[in-house]
Amino acid sequence: MVITYLEAIRAAQAAALRDDKRVFIYGQDVGVFGGAFKATKNLAQEFPGRVIDSPISEDAMIGMAVGAAVSGMRPILEVQFADFSTLALNQIVNQAATHYWRTGVPCPITVRLPSGGTSGSGPFHSQSMEALYAHYPGLVVMAPATVQDAYEMLLAAVAIDDPVIYCEHKYLYYHLKADDLFTEPPVPVGKARIARAGRDLSIVTYSAMVHEALAVADELAKEKIEIEVVDLRTVKPLDTDSIVASVSRTGRLLCVGEAFPWGGVTAEVVARVASEGFNLLDAPPMRLNAKDTPVPYHPNLWAAHRPTARSIADAARRLLRM
Amino acid sequence: MAPVDAVIAIEKVSVKAFRLMLLARMLDDKFASLYRMGKIHGGVFLGRGQEALSVASGLSLRPGDLFAPLIRDTAGRLAFGEDLVDAVRTYLGSGLGPMRGRDGNVHRGEPRKGVYAMISHLGAMISVINGGLMAHRFTGKTGSVGLASMGDGATSTGAFHEGLNQAAVERLPLVLVVANNCYAYSTPNDRQFACKTLLARAAGYGVEGVEFDGTDLEESLDKVNGAVQRARAGGGPQLVIANLLRLCGHGEHDDASYVDADLKSSAVGRDCLKVAEDQLRQEGLLTPETLTQWREEAARDIENVVAQVQREPGPDPYQEDWSALATKSLVETQWPS
């Protein structure tokens, strides 16, 4: 059996709908059409009345989910592209994220954000929004990098009593395949995973960049350089303990993210390591992000805009020389 | 029900409504007074001039319904069953109130009792009510309605459009009550919308609409209740437009000097509490002695609750858990640790 990252997301939603009557799916084109990426393919047919097409109204989509959640439901929202979630920013960060803290009544919604760049998608179908949501108190932000995590973390997101922003990477949808849904022991939500052990340098990253980092580790292994790859899995909470533990083993930190460079997850990781583990570092902590421009359309520009195995390897070599 | 009984029922409701309006007005006045004494942190927002409409909203609902009141709904909240002490606790920041000092003034609610806690972003509660009604639909709870309250300013937001359209598409029992009080903060109607009347919007969304004089209690009770009944009976969303004038500033920090004097002296500027009082007197349902007695009772209740709440502890920052998540295992260690 071969299962893709996208199929795992669909399977998790099917399992959630099957096992929990409180679950429903709401989003644009998610019904009979099966979603822009087919992440809800056949679910409307399998679960009549529980996979519902919404108008093109991102604000009202999330608002509706909040109202349903505080009245006992477990909605899963598909925002067609993560980029469009800015239209729902108010409902996510001011309504959903504040609800439990203000009222004591939990707001268990899962917001699926098809995230990240694919060639040719341009400025408005390519963004990585995790840092924006991680900034706000009251949200859990997930960014699964593996087929198994795509499945298990989505089910966990539905079960969690808090609003979860689930950033699923569009590039991984079809490109990432596994022989089985379950190939590794499960890791609890909120804990990072050592995707590859090494002793010379830690690459801390998440989502699609985990695979770029693993490719770099393979390449540098030929030069007898051992890279440790830490897959954050959730960016909020951020598993600072595992990050610092990895840096304590390697003495060098390269934090890689596909998002824009100002602030964000990589900055947070570097800040925490500098503050909590300064004495562990043998070299300055380094970050590698996308460029500080909108995400470009043309493949030539796009490939140069975000980190790649090549640019990560260059950064790693520079850091190893320090 | 025989016609005579129906008249008596309406009269009883209007008497109950008037007493709630009176209580709300006096409670609001107390909040204003506490504000001027420096006893309230943050803003104070009154429902002065809007009590008839607000009380009609609260009284049209029944347990099991959903209510998203806005900033001028002291009367409606009380009518839907809010305990006086919760209102006072939230304004005075008592740690024992429903918001525990984490939020204040009009930002209060008890979702499990069907009262959603408003956020300040206008129009945002409409879709939340829709979601509650969807939950009722999923769980087979029939016959309930959801009422969202707002002003003319909120009708200009994208959230208003999205929320009302969503309710129309799903044909939800949403009652959207708009108090057109002529000003959104200082902005008059002619800078807020260009249609002749906000009622015109109902047709655009494919929903029923009704417009009336919101300074008139009996009119308000009749029209809001009618809309609630139509929604309850499966008639889909209802847009209710009530015309009135805010008889105070946006908040107590605002002297409302921008309000047009002609509007104040026009029919829309009537004080709904006085209008209701005159109506009840004319109908023989209210004597000066009764009114005095009701005022004294309301004043006593308010004074007792305020005195009690003023003795209650505020929230303790050292006891506060400072975590915004319900899932405590996912709360990050405060950083730097």
HADDOCK unambig.tbl for C-alpha pairs under 7 A between the chains (distance, minus, plus):
assign (segid A and resid 55 and name CA) (segid B and resid 166 and name CA) 6.75 0.50 0.50
assign (segid A and resid 57 and name CA) (segid B and resid 162 and name CA) 5.62 0.50 0.50
assign (segid A and resid 59 and name CA) (segid B and resid 159 and name CA) 6.42 0.50 0.50
assign (segid A and resid 60 and name CA) (segid B and resid 127 and name CA) 5.07 0.50 0.50
assign (segid A and resid 60 and name CA) (segid B and resid 159 and name CA) 6.63 0.50 0.50
assign (segid A and resid 60 and name CA) (segid B and resid 162 and name CA) 5.55 0.50 0.50
assign (segid A and resid 60 and name CA) (segid B and resid 163 and name CA) 5.44 0.50 0.50
assign (segid A and resid 63 and name CA) (segid B and resid 127 and name CA) 4.77 0.50 0.50
assign (segid A and resid 63 and name CA) (segid B and resid 128 and name CA) 4.63 0.50 0.50
assign (segid A and resid 63 and name CA) (segid B and resid 131 and name CA) 6.94 0.50 0.50
assign (segid A and resid 64 and name CA) (segid B and resid 127 and name CA) 4.77 0.50 0.50
assign (segid A and resid 64 and name CA) (segid B and resid 128 and name CA) 4.77 0.50 0.50
assign (segid A and resid 64 and name CA) (segid B and resid 130 and name CA) 5.56 0.50 0.50
assign (segid A and resid 64 and name CA) (segid B and resid 131 and name CA) 3.78 0.50 0.50
assign (segid A and resid 65 and name CA) (segid B and resid 131 and name CA) 5.68 0.50 0.50
assign (segid A and resid 66 and name CA) (segid B and resid 128 and name CA) 5.87 0.50 0.50
assign (segid A and resid 66 and name CA) (segid B and resid 131 and name CA) 6.57 0.50 0.50
assign (segid A and resid 67 and name CA) (segid B and resid 128 and name CA) 4.09 0.50 0.50
assign (segid A and resid 67 and name CA) (segid B and resid 129 and name CA) 5.79 0.50 0.50
assign (segid A and resid 67 and name CA) (segid B and resid 130 and name CA) 6.75 0.50 0.50
assign (segid A and resid 67 and name CA) (segid B and resid 131 and name CA) 4.04 0.50 0.50
assign (segid A and resid 67 and name CA) (segid B and resid 132 and name CA) 4.48 0.50 0.50
assign (segid A and resid 68 and name CA) (segid B and resid 131 and name CA) 4.22 0.50 0.50
assign (segid A and resid 68 and name CA) (segid B and resid 132 and name CA) 4.61 0.50 0.50
assign (segid A and resid 68 and name CA) (segid B and resid 134 and name CA) 6.32 0.50 0.50
assign (segid A and resid 68 and name CA) (segid B and resid 135 and name CA) 4.96 0.50 0.50
assign (segid A and resid 71 and name CA) (segid B and resid 132 and name CA) 5.72 0.50 0.50
assign (segid A and resid 71 and name CA) (segid B and resid 135 and name CA) 6.20 0.50 0.50
assign (segid A and resid 73 and name CA) (segid B and resid 135 and name CA) 6.32 0.50 0.50
assign (segid A and resid 95 and name CA) (segid B and resid 119 and name CA) 6.75 0.50 0.50
assign (segid A and resid 100 and name CA) (segid B and resid 324 and name CA) 6.81 0.50 0.50
assign (segid A and resid 100 and name CA) (segid B and resid 325 and name CA) 6.90 0.50 0.50
assign (segid A and resid 100 and name CA) (segid B and resid 326 and name CA) 6.60 0.50 0.50
assign (segid A and resid 101 and name CA) (segid B and resid 324 and name CA) 5.02 0.50 0.50
assign (segid A and resid 102 and name CA) (segid B and resid 99 and name CA) 5.82 0.50 0.50
assign (segid A and resid 102 and name CA) (segid B and resid 102 and name CA) 5.95 0.50 0.50
assign (segid A and resid 102 and name CA) (segid B and resid 103 and name CA) 6.27 0.50 0.50
assign (segid A and resid 103 and name CA) (segid B and resid 98 and name CA) 6.86 0.50 0.50
assign (segid A and resid 103 and name CA) (segid B and resid 99 and name CA) 5.87 0.50 0.50
assign (segid A and resid 103 and name CA) (segid B and resid 110 and name CA) 6.92 0.50 0.50
assign (segid A and resid 106 and name CA) (segid B and resid 326 and name CA) 6.20 0.50 0.50
assign (segid A and resid 137 and name CA) (segid B and resid 324 and name CA) 6.00 0.50 0.50
assign (segid A and resid 138 and name CA) (segid B and resid 324 and name CA) 4.61 0.50 0.50
assign (segid A and resid 138 and name CA) (segid B and resid 325 and name CA) 5.23 0.50 0.50
assign (segid A and resid 160 and name CA) (segid B and resid 327 and name CA) 6.92 0.50 0.50
assign (segid A and resid 161 and name CA) (segid B and resid 326 and name CA) 6.08 0.50 0.50
assign (segid A and resid 161 and name CA) (segid B and resid 327 and name CA) 6.20 0.50 0.50
assign (segid A and resid 162 and name CA) (segid B and resid 325 and name CA) 6.20 0.50 0.50
assign (segid A and resid 162 and name CA) (segid B and resid 326 and name CA) 6.03 0.50 0.50
assign (segid A and resid 162 and name CA) (segid B and resid 327 and name CA) 6.68 0.50 0.50
assign (segid A and resid 190 and name CA) (segid B and resid 330 and name CA) 6.28 0.50 0.50
assign (segid A and resid 237 and name CA) (segid B and resid 330 and name CA) 6.16 0.50 0.50
assign (segid A and resid 237 and name CA) (segid B and resid 331 and name CA) 6.71 0.50 0.50
assign (segid A and resid 237 and name CA) (segid B and resid 332 and name CA) 5.55 0.50 0.50
